Amino acid sequence: MRATRAGSFGANAATYAEHRPDYPAEAVEWVIGDRTRVLDLGAGTGKLTERLLDLGVDVTAVEPDPQMRAELTRRLPDVPTMDGRAERIPLRDASVDAVVAGQSFHWFNNPEALAEITRVLRPGGVFGALWIADDDRVPWVRTLVELTASSVGDPARRRERHVPEHDLLGDAEAKDFKHQQVRTVDSMVESLRTYSHIAVAPEAERAEILARAREYLSGLPDSRGVFVRPLICEAIRAIRI
Ligand SMILES: C[S@@+](CC[C@H](N)C(=O)[O-])C[C@H]1O[C@@H](n2cnc3c(N)ncnc32)[C@H](O)[C@@H]1O
């Protein structure tokens, strides 16, 4: 099931690109510092890539799913984009200053992926992983998360469970950044559709979850028209020794 979920995103690539949240610039800056040659690993449709470009760095994108890659190339045609996986990165040894994984580190197979990440990083470079999670300290968000759990699993793949550990990486540091996404009931339902635990659920169950979410959101006083979805960007960084 893990492999099915890891490969589930391409079927919804355009919806993913339109409806998943972006990344807060300050989190990305905190991860990469002043490093300039950056590999975006598991780049998907380029959400994190776009933020990296805003910071003026040179980005190479590596992504195994052809539909996600096609969407990235359509949106960001000037970014060098390669077919590849974290366990076999198509770059030379010590060729980048930073490797970042946005919402993707939990899908990598370790220790193979960390051996590859530390191979392509120069000493003094950084590995960073970022996750955008619903801020479930907010009561209505917590209820929505509970209502949209599926028989397949849960949505949040948080860093507590996915800290990078490798002989060639220093201790990981962690930091949270407040973030948000402006949504309507319709666009929130489209966002939910792209999460793997919902995407790979049996069709009838998926329809039921999305209908339940729509009903719940429609009944919230704050959700008439446009509302703010509270998010947390959880970031970790570890220096290549
Ligand atoms: C949730 S999406 C995140 C995409 C993008 N980084 C973002 O922030 O929107 C996870 C991505 O990881 C990719 N992926 C899954 N397994 C991978 C692996 N072993 N190596 C590299 N990428 C992988 C998927 O194809 C998918 O595009």
The ligand as a Tripos MOL2 file, in Angstrom:
@<TRIPOS>MOLECULE
LIG
   27    29     1     0     0
SMALL
NO_CHARGES

@<TRIPOS>ATOM
      1 C1          3.0570   14.6900   -2.1090 C.3       1 LIG1
      2 S1          3.9740   14.7980   -3.5950 S.3       1 LIG1
      3 C2          5.0100   16.2340   -3.3070 C.3       1 LIG1
      4 C3          5.4110   16.9290   -4.5810 C.3       1 LIG1
      5 C4          6.1370   18.2550   -4.4150 C.3       1 LIG1
      6 N1          7.4380   18.0930   -3.8040 N.3       1 LIG1
      7 C5          5.3230   19.2330   -3.6130 C.2       1 LIG1
      8 O1          5.8260   19.7280   -2.6260 O.co2     1 LIG1
      9 O2          4.1960   19.5260   -3.9950 O.co2     1 LIG1
     10 C6          5.1320   13.4640   -3.3950 C.3       1 LIG1
     11 C7          6.0100   13.2880   -4.6240 C.3       1 LIG1
     12 O3          7.0590   12.3510   -4.3160 O.3       1 LIG1
     13 C8          7.2530   11.5500   -5.4470 C.3       1 LIG1
     14 N2          7.9180   10.3080   -5.0180 N.ar      1 LIG1
     15 C9          7.3480    9.1830   -4.5360 C.ar      1 LIG1
     16 N3          8.2960    8.2570   -4.2670 N.ar      1 LIG1
     17 C10         9.4960    8.8280   -4.5820 C.ar      1 LIG1
     18 C11        10.8550    8.3750   -4.5270 C.ar      1 LIG1
     19 N4         11.1640    7.1550   -4.0740 N.pl3     1 LIG1
     20 N5         11.8130    9.2190   -4.9660 N.ar      1 LIG1
     21 C12        11.5130   10.4660   -5.3930 C.ar      1 LIG1
     22 N6         10.2490   10.9380   -5.4620 N.ar      1 LIG1
     23 C13         9.2550   10.1360   -5.0540 C.ar      1 LIG1
     24 C14         5.8540   11.3570   -6.0150 C.3       1 LIG1
     25 O4          5.8710   10.9440   -7.3650 O.3       1 LIG1
     26 C15         5.2470   12.7320   -5.8180 C.3       1 LIG1
     27 O5          5.4290   13.5690   -6.9190 O.3       1 LIG1
@<TRIPOS>BOND
     1     1     2 1
     2     2     3 1
     3     2    10 1
     4     3     4 1
     5     4     5 1
     6     5     6 1
     7     5     7 1
     8     7     8 2
     9     7     9 1
    10    10    11 1
    11    11    12 1
    12    11    26 1
    13    12    13 1
    14    13    14 1
    15    13    24 1
    16    14    15 ar
    17    14    23 ar
    18    15    16 ar
    19    16    17 ar
    20    17    18 ar
    21    17    23 ar
    22    18    19 1
    23    18    20 ar
    24    20    21 ar
    25    21    22 ar
    26    22    23 ar
    27    24    25 1
    28    24    26 1
    29    26    27 1
@<TRIPOS>SUBSTRUCTURE
     1 LIG1         1 GROUP 0 **** ****
